[in-house]
């Protein structure tokens, strides 16, 4: 079976999410900070007349924070019924892959903190880490974003 992924870069690594969960990809825009929000929450922005909470995926995945560039994008996704913007370094492509190039994550990297990694796709010459957007945020974190 095949699936389509939106592939984006974070910290020199490639990540993929199912295209069905992606509502759009937009250039960086002004983000308004929200007091008392978790560290990985950048704030909110006005996207086509709707208030959109925006998270920094680097911070959420505990990757080193780098300066933003002209390639930095906001990937608008549906996380279990919650529309969220995720700041990523760059969006590289939409890719169709076969399920037989996907392997489960090695047991040595799986933990409660990495439960959102569903697999690793081997697409020569690179590896693409597949994310389950439903698990990227905890129930409490989703509730906090809904409250924003």
C-alpha positions in Angstrom: 0.0 0.0 0.0 1.2 3.5 -0.7 0.9 6.7 1.3 1.6 10.4 0.7 3.7 12.4 3.1 4.5 16.0 3.5 8.3 16.0 4.2 9.9 18.8 6.2 13.2 19.4 7.8 14.1 20.1 11.4 17.7 20.3 12.6 19.1 18.6 9.5 16.7 15.6 9.8 13.8 14.7 7.6 10.3 14.2 9.1 7.1 13.2 7.4 3.4 13.5 8.3 0.5 12.0 6.4 -0.8 14.5 3.9 -4.4 13.9 5.0 -3.5 15.7 8.3 -2.1 18.8 6.5 -4.4 21.7 5.8 -1.8 23.9 4.3 1.8 25.3 4.3 2.3 29.0 4.8 5.3 31.4 5.0 6.2 32.6 8.4 4.0 35.4 9.7 3.7 37.5 12.7 3.0 35.5 15.8 1.6 37.0 19.0 3.0 35.5 22.2 0.5 34.2 24.8 1.5 34.7 28.4 1.8 31.6 30.6 1.8 29.2 27.7 4.2 26.2 27.5 7.7 26.8 26.2 7.1 25.2 22.8 4.0 27.3 22.1 5.1 30.3 20.0 1.7 32.0 20.3 -1.2 32.6 18.0 -1.6 34.1 14.5 -4.4 35.2 12.3 -4.7 32.8 9.4 -7.4 33.8 6.9 -9.6 35.3 9.6 -9.2 32.5 12.2 -7.0 32.4 15.2 -4.4 29.6 14.9 -2.2 28.4 17.8 1.4 28.0 16.6 3.9 25.6 18.2 7.6 25.4 17.5 8.1 21.8 16.6 11.9 22.0 17.3 11.1 22.9 20.9 8.4 20.3 21.2 10.8 17.5 19.9 13.6 18.9 22.2 15.8 19.7 19.3 18.3 22.7 19.4 16.6 26.0 18.5 18.1 27.8 15.5 17.5 31.1 13.9 14.7 31.2 11.4 15.5 31.6 7.7 13.6 32.5 4.5 12.8 28.7 4.2 11.1 28.5 7.6 7.4 27.6 7.2 4.3 27.0 9.2 2.7 23.7 8.4 -1.0 23.9 9.3 -2.2 20.5 10.6 -5.2 18.9 12.1 -4.2 17.2 15.4 -7.1 15.1 16.5 -9.6 17.8 15.7 -7.4 20.7 16.7 -6.0 22.9 14.0 -2.4 23.9 14.8 0.5 25.6 13.0 3.8 23.9 13.4 7.0 25.9 12.7 9.5 23.8 10.7 12.9 24.7 9.1 11.7 24.0 5.6 9.2 21.9 3.7 11.0 19.9 1.1 8.4 17.9 -0.8 5.2 15.8 -1.0 6.3 12.2 -1.4 4.5 9.0 -2.2 6.1 6.0 -0.5 5.2 2.3 -0.2 4.6 0.8 3.2 7.4 -1.7 2.6 10.0 1.0 2.9 8.8 1.8 6.5 10.3 0.1 9.5 9.2 0.5 13.1 11.3 2.7 15.3 14.1 0.8 17.0 13.3 -0.2 20.6 16.3 1.8 21.8 14.7 5.1 20.8 11.1 4.4 21.8 9.9 5.8 25.1 6.9 7.8 26.4 8.7 10.9 25.1 9.0 9.4 21.6 5.6 7.7 21.3 4.8 10.0 18.4 7.4 8.4 16.1 5.4 5.7 14.1 8.2 4.5 11.9 11.2 5.4 9.8 11.0 5.4 6.0 14.1 4.4 4.1 14.1 6.6 1.0 17.6 6.5 -0.4 19.8 8.3 0.4 17.9 9.5 3.5 15.8 8.4 6.4 12.5 10.1 7.1 11.1 10.0 10.6 7.3 9.5 10.5 5.3 11.4 13.1 1.8 10.6 14.5 0.4 14.1 15.0 -2.2 12.8 17.4 0.6 11.8 19.8 2.9 14.8 19.3 0.9 16.7 22.0 -0.5 15.2 25.2 -4.2 15.5 26.0 -3.3 18.3 28.5 -1.3 20.2 26.0 -4.1 20.0 23.4 -6.5 21.3 26.0 -4.2 24.2 26.8 -4.0 25.0 23.0 -7.8 24.9 22.7 -8.0 27.4 25.5 -5.8 29.8 23.7 
